[in-house]
Amino acid sequence: MMPMLDAILNEVGRFQDNYEKNHHGKVERIMLAGGGSSLIGLEKYVGDEFKIPVLKANPFSKVIYPPETEPTIKDIGPSFSVA
C-alpha cells in the first residue's frame, strides 16, 4: 500500500509547489478527510513527509451532540467528511 500512498503524496507535493508558486503563500496545514483518513499512522506519515501540521477533518466540530456520543462521533466523523 505504501507505493500507492507515496504516489498520492507526490501529487499533493506537486499541488503544494504549484499553489505556493502561483499564490505567493505557504500551505500552512493539511486536512485529511474521508474514511481513509482513519488509517493508522497516516497523520504522522503525512506530517513527516511535508513538515507541516496534519489534521483529521471533523465534520461535527460545529454540531452539538450529547457528550456520551463523543467516542462514536470521533470514530465515524472522518467517514462523513468528503472533499
C-alpha positions in Angstrom: 0.0 0.0 0.0 2.9 2.4 0.6 3.7 2.8 -3.1 0.2 3.9 -3.7 0.2 6.3 -0.8 3.6 7.7 -1.8 2.2 8.3 -5.3 -0.7 10.3 -3.8 1.6 12.3 -1.6 3.8 13.0 -4.6 0.8 14.6 -6.3 0.0 16.5 -3.1 3.5 17.8 -3.1 3.2 18.9 -6.7 0.0 20.7 -5.8 1.7 22.4 -2.9 4.6 23.6 -5.0 2.2 24.9 -7.7 0.0 26.7 -5.1 2.9 28.3 -3.3 4.5 29.4 -6.6 1.3 30.9 -8.1 -0.3 32.4 -5.0 2.9 33.5 -3.2 1.8 32.0 0.0 2.6 28.9 2.1 0.4 25.9 2.7 0.1 26.0 6.5 -1.6 22.7 7.2 -3.0 19.6 5.5 -6.6 18.4 6.3 -7.2 14.6 5.9 -10.9 13.8 5.1 -12.9 10.7 4.3 -12.7 7.2 5.6 -9.1 6.7 4.5 -8.1 9.4 6.9 -8.5 6.9 9.7 -5.6 4.7 8.5 -3.4 4.1 11.5 -0.3 6.3 11.3 -1.4 8.3 8.3 -1.4 11.7 10.1 2.2 11.1 11.3 3.4 9.8 8.0 2.0 12.8 6.0 3.3 15.2 8.6 6.8 13.7 8.5 6.7 13.9 4.7 5.6 17.6 4.4 6.9 19.0 7.7 3.6 20.9 8.4 0.7 20.2 10.7 -1.7 17.5 9.6 -5.2 17.4 11.0 -8.1 14.9 10.6 -11.2 16.8 9.3 -14.0 16.8 11.9 -17.4 17.4 10.2 -19.1 17.5 13.6 -16.9 20.3 15.1 -19.8 22.8 15.0 -22.5 20.3 15.9 -23.9 20.0 19.4 -24.3 16.4 20.5 -24.6 14.5 23.8 -21.2 14.1 25.4 -21.7 10.3 25.8 -21.7 10.0 22.0 -18.2 11.5 21.7 -16.3 8.2 21.2 -18.7 7.2 18.4 -18.6 10.6 16.8 -14.8 10.5 16.8 -14.8 7.1 15.1 -17.4 7.8 12.4 -16.7 11.5 11.8 -14.0 11.2 9.2 -16.2 9.0 7.1 -18.8 11.8 6.9 -16.4 14.4 5.6 -15.7 14.5 1.8 -13.7 16.9 -0.3 
